[in-house]
Amino acid sequence: MKVFLFKDVEKVGIAGEIIKVTDGYATNFLFPRKLAVAVTPDNESSFKNRIKIIEKRHEVVASKTSMLAEKIKSTDLVIKRKMHDGTKLYGSISPHEIVDLLAEKGISISKSQVEFDKSIKTFGTHEVVIKLSSQLKPTLKVKVVGE
């Protein structure tokens, strides 16, 4: 059965695609969750027009996110914190602080997009990954200095 996907379905397809799935999968999973609709010969041309519109929209979004990624790569953040023993912080740097500092520089992201390898608890330069999409993950340099 051919179906048009309204939303991304993991390991099946992305939104805006016409794909072929088994009848049972479509009727028992995709249709009840309103993830897809059946493609018939009557409505197939309208879905093909939708696909063209969605592809254009994806191109615009991709260009905007790549520009945002370049802006993030070229940005360096400096965080001033109190330290004890000369190298350790009282606490750690949170994703919320990174988001606030980026917002001051005109870059808006959510805190769920900030990924740490490990928590930042010492002074020095650290690399933080910002997940914009599954393929686009620019790295941001965060420098922690003492007050």
Secondary structure, 3 states (H helix, E strand, C coil): CEEEECCCECCCECCCCEEECCHHHHHHHHCCCCCEEECCCCCHHHHHHHHHHHHHHHHHHHHHHHHHHHHHHCCEEEEEECEECCCEEEEEECHHHHHHHHHHCCCCCCHHHEECCCCEEECEEEEEEECCCCCCCCEEEEEEEEC
